[in-house]
Amino acid sequence: MNRQTLRLLPLAIAGTLALAACGNTSTGEDPAAAAGELQVVTSTTVYADLVQQIGGDQVTVTPIIDSAAKDPHSYEATSRDKLTMSKAQLVVANGGGYDEFMNVLATDLKIDDSTLISAVDTSPVALVEEEGHDHAEESAASESPETGGEADPHAGHNHAAYNEHVWYDVESMQLLSKEITKHLTELKPEAAATFEANAAELTEKLKGLSTELTSLGKKLDGKHFAMTEPVPFHLLEDLGMSDATPEGLSESIEGDGEISPQAFNQMGTLLTSGDIDVLAYNTQTQSPQTERIREQATSAKVPVVDFTETLPDNTDYVTWMESNIHALEVLDK
């Protein structure tokens, strides 16, 4: 059973979650609420940081996934999470199946849709694959007539066309910031000026990231990447790079499954033949198989750039993305 299937299981058992302390049952007044701060709950620290930057001292933000040790894909809600969510005036999630535990909590608490923001819903890059899309047809279309039907190793890799990791797309975060600002203003109109000023400052920083991407992209356009998991896909694509990851490899890793021998061998061949310019490595989902792939890349002198799914400690979103972009400058040497 892959992770996508596991994500859906909590929905079926949402009604049976033995969660205590649900609802606003506290007999004491919440200090933050008493101070007039808006209560916001996010799925991860990435979205918590964006909300905090916009909301400033007008909000109290609590991320459910608050450490790199927790995997959003497979995380299951707890009674503490339910109590936290029950007090939220605004909820910000990624959506797209990435943080399904947020849907479980929202459904169980009967939270109104107007209180929920899904980053995937506001993103221009999280596109659902066309109905009837067939990877077999895609593979056939990638055959090269010059090689008598042999498949081009760099063609037919649109399997990440729907990728829910939208926080790695700067434009998506700009649009999400607007949505967050809108909801905070509706909840607390007297603080509208603060929200707008903070959002404008964040937008300028995000535009700065876009400028860096454009500049580096001119140098990396046409290079090929492979990834152990599809987390940084949007960032790499924004740099004009092409996905050369063997079909099904990153999906198997993301779904906690075994990489097929065919995909594993193909990855090794691409690395040693120089058909991959960089290996994007998710350090939060390491396994013996991913470590072997990393070793292959190192032996083939292919640069390995580490990525994470959640915000590292003691940093903010913009600084984090800047470090990811700068790490890829190794390809311009």
Secondary structure, DSSP 8 states (H G I E B T S, - for coil): --HHHHHHHHHHHGGG----S-SS--SS--HHHHTT-EEEEEEEHHHHHHHHHHHGGGEEEEEEE-STTS-TTT----HHHHHHHHT-SEEEE--TTTTHHHHHHHHHHT--GGGEEEHHHH-SS-----TT--HHHHHHHTEEGGGTSEE-TTSS--TTSS---GGG-HHHHHHHHHHHHHHHHHH-GGGHHHHHHHHHHHHHHHHHHHHHHHHHHHHHTT-EEEESSSTTHHHHHHTT-EE---TTHHHHHHTT----HHHHHHHHHHHHTT--SEEEEEGGG--HHHHHHHHHHHHTT--EEEE-SS--TT--HHHHHHHHHHHGGGGG-
